[in-house]
Amino acid sequence: MATVKLADVIDVEIYEGIQPENNPEQTIFFESGVAVRSPELDARARLESETVQMPFWRDLDPTDEPNYSSDADTRSTPNKIVQGKMSGRRAHLNNSWSARDLTDEFTMGADPMTRIRNRTATYWMWQWQARLIAIVRGIYNANVAGNVAVGFGSAGDMVLDVSVDVEGNITDATRFSYDAFVDARFTMGERVEELNTMLVNPAVHKVMLKNNDIEFIKDANNEKTIQIYAGHRVITSDKAPAIAIGTGSGFHYITTIFGSAAFGYGEGQPSTPFELDRDPSIGDGGGEELLYERKTWLIHPYGHSNLSVTVTGGGGISQTLAECASAANWRREHFRQNVPIAFLVTN
């Protein structure tokens, strides 16, 4: 006896062929250039090792004063350059959804599995963005904690904090302002102009709007409205870090200011990225359709190493969002000016 299954409705080859639609490159972080898909990171995300090593050459020392030529018999001593390395870590993710056959008999409009299938692309975009923001928080926490390679900076050199820890002491001077924004940008020194995008909490966004500081422009296709603050594209998210002050209603809001290519991204290849299954016995024989999707991601902040101090996801294979946000898992390997990220903390 034949029965119509989800596999009869969905062409598996076609479904797998449209998987790029599920790619997080649709997020505003990719649109703004903060995150860049890298063929090199794609390749590393497909290696067998859970951690990947990314060596790089250190630059020449700009403070090294040159020799002064003479007609003496003494010889100059040549200098050298050395290699450094960044460490990254893959994340292996999956989710599944199911729908009972009986549900279709009581559903108005499209069946539930079709609705699920049409929303998985959005789900994975949400998850990718949440993971990147968790890493942003981890980079902030690591910098405050002083997790910087010896000789390449100091604790808090990426951060300007004008906030206060007592809710009753909050004033206009501790809230978001243009002056504080400029000062935070200049933690980048002479490379300040490389910053062009900012991630803000809705509470900070509201201050910008009330001050009439936001400029609204259309994108190149005249389709989307882009919000600009002082030349920086504004990304607003409820997941932008906000740390509560005690038990009151006050917060420390962490605004992150990015430059282009602050993050690299690579995507691995799970052996079975998409799978359909069926359980005919569930529901006393009523039956159920199941949909599985799997991802392998490598999201890496430029100039940093993932130290893999805590890794509990999947039994010690992948880092959870909380672990991505942990200071202990990150260390900056580059000079401060070479990392296009700055943080402003306000109330």
Secondary structure, DSSP 8 states (H G I E B T S, - for coil): -----HHHHS-HHHHHHTGGGG-GGGSHHHHHTSEEE-HHHHHHHTSSSSEEEEEEE----TT-------SSS---------EEEEEEE-EEEEEEEEEEHHHHTT-SSS-HHHHHHHHHHHHHHHHHHHHHHHHHHHHHHHHHHT-B-TTS--TTTTEEE---SSGGG--GGGS--HHHHHHHHGGGGGGGGGEEEEEE-HHHHHHHHHTT-EEEEE-TTS-SEEEEETTEEEEE-TTS-EEE-TTSS-EEEEEEEEETTSEEEEE---SSSEEEEEESSTTTTT-EEEEEEEEEEEEEETTEEE--S---BTTTTB--HHHHT-GGGEEE-S-GGGS-EEEEEE-
